[in-house]
Amino acid sequence: MNIHTQLHQANFKGVDRIDAQLLLLFCLGKSQSDRAWLIAHDDAVIDSAIAQQFTALCQQRLNGVPLAYLVGEKPFFGINLHVDSRVLVPRPDTETLVDWALSIQATRTVLDLGTGSGAIALAIKHTQPEWKVTAIDYSADALDVARGNASRLGLDIDFVQSAWFDALKTEHDHARFDLTKFDLIISNPPYIADDDPHMAALKKKKKKKKKKKKKKKKKKKKKKKKKKKKKKKKKKKKKKKKKKKKKKKKKKKKKKKKKKKKKKKKKKKKKKKKKKKKKKKKKKKKKKKKKKKKKKKKKKKKKKKKKKKKKKKKKKKKKKKKKKKKKKKKKKKKKKKKKKKKKKKKKKKKKKKKKKKKKKKKKKKKKKKKKKKKKKKKKKKKKKKKKKKKKKKKKKKKKKKKKKKKKKKKKKKKKKKKKKKKKKKKKKKKKKKKKKKKKKKKKKKKKKKKKKKKKKKKKKKKKKKKKKKKKKKKKKKKKKKKKKKKKKKKKKKKKKKKKKKKKKKKKKKKKKKKRGGW
């Protein structure tokens, strides 16, 4: 088992979550400040011996044993104290008392009355090692625990066994220690004296508890009397019930006799029905046998036909294979011829390319010479053209202005025509859209109808399948019932035979006895 399951089981039993964690850390031999380790390693497996120890400690905690007694230590004001049943467990509230004592700066000597485990005295000495601390307690066992804590922590404290200040006085009632030498006397006693004025309130509470106990006893006596009365009433009722049961039994016997007579009549009717059924079954069996014979003959004929067909197919396959082989040979020959032709063509192409390259080089040289001549002629022509262009530009500008005016008029006319055409097109499109929508709706309706039909068909098929299954189940049940009935009949017959044999034996014995008497 792992850590998570152990803690979960302890919480389920009623152990506090923190108490369970601290007990498990104690069993694992870890310090009480390692609770984070448990959460990080909750999958870690625990040894069976540790698990048994943990369950035993959890049970003690549920029985009311303090956690500090089980673990054997209690942290107090930054120090770990050994604690057991000889002393009371120091509470966290007493740490405020230590804070108050340390806040007084004038202190040098301290007296701790009723030290117990030495929690207050050791905490003061631990924080202020220069101070002189004296601790007093009436219990010798408590002082042993306190001395052990001091030696373990390495703190020097004077421990004295006394009832308050008794040990500090001499025979002549003079102080052995001058009480004025103690700068601070501190105490946190857990006891209350009998003369304490607060005891009166506690005594009243005890009286109230006694009264409550007396009332409970009276109530218990009354309940016992009521129970006795109820028992007497129950006995009377039981007698009445017995009488009623006897009457009912007599009525039941009469009813059983009537039922037996009815059953006998029913059995006779059933026997007659069974005989009729048997005759019908025999007739059906004869018909089935005839049908089976006919089927067998038909099957034999079919088998013969199939064999003949198979033989024909095999012959055809052989012929096809021969044809395929011939075709493959022809294809191979053709491929070889094609490869030879391709090689010849490649050689011719290479020769042509070489000739073309030589011709191109000659042409390039001729072109370069022609280009030089053309450039010279072009320069002369450009000069003449520039003069002509200037004259033409002036004429073109005038013509362009006239053309622009004409174009603007034409554009206006075209725009008007386009607008009219667009309106007509929009009307046509709307009409087409309406027609398309109508067609789509019709198609959707048709599809829905088809889907509904398909669903109905599927449902019908499912119903048919279910009916068939039910019929099969019913047939199986009927067969089982018939088998059971047959078994019962056989058992009854055997019983009857045994009874008859016994009767015969008894009769024979009686006859023998009579003969012996003669």
Buried (B, 14 or more C-beta within 10 A) or exposed (E): EEBBEBBEBBBEEEBEEEBBBBBBBBBBEEEBEEBEBBEEEBEEEBEEEBBEBBBEBBEBBEEEEBBBBBBEBBBBBEBBBBBEEBBBBBEEEBBEBBEEBBEEEEBEBBBBBBBBBBBBBBBBBBBBEEBBBBBBBBBEEBBEBBBBBBEEBEBEBEBBEBEEBEEBEEEEEEEEBEEEEBBBBBEBEEEEEEEEEEEEEEEEEEEEEEEEEEEEEEEEEEEEEEEEEEEEEEEEEEEEEEEEEEEEEEEEEEEEEEEEEEEEEEEEEEEEEEEEEEEEEEEEEEEEEEEEEEEEEEEEEEEEEEEEEEEEEEEEEEEEEEEEEEEEEEEEEEEEEEEEEEEEEEEEEEEEEEEEEEEEEEEEEEEEEEEEEEEEEEEEEEEEEEEEEEEEEEEEEEEEEEEEEEEEEEEEEEEEEEEEEEEEEEEEEEEEEEEEEEEEEEEEEEEEEEEEEEEEEEEEEEEEEEEEEEEEEEEEEEEEEEEEEEEEEEEEEEEEEEEEEEEEEEEEEEEEEEEEEE
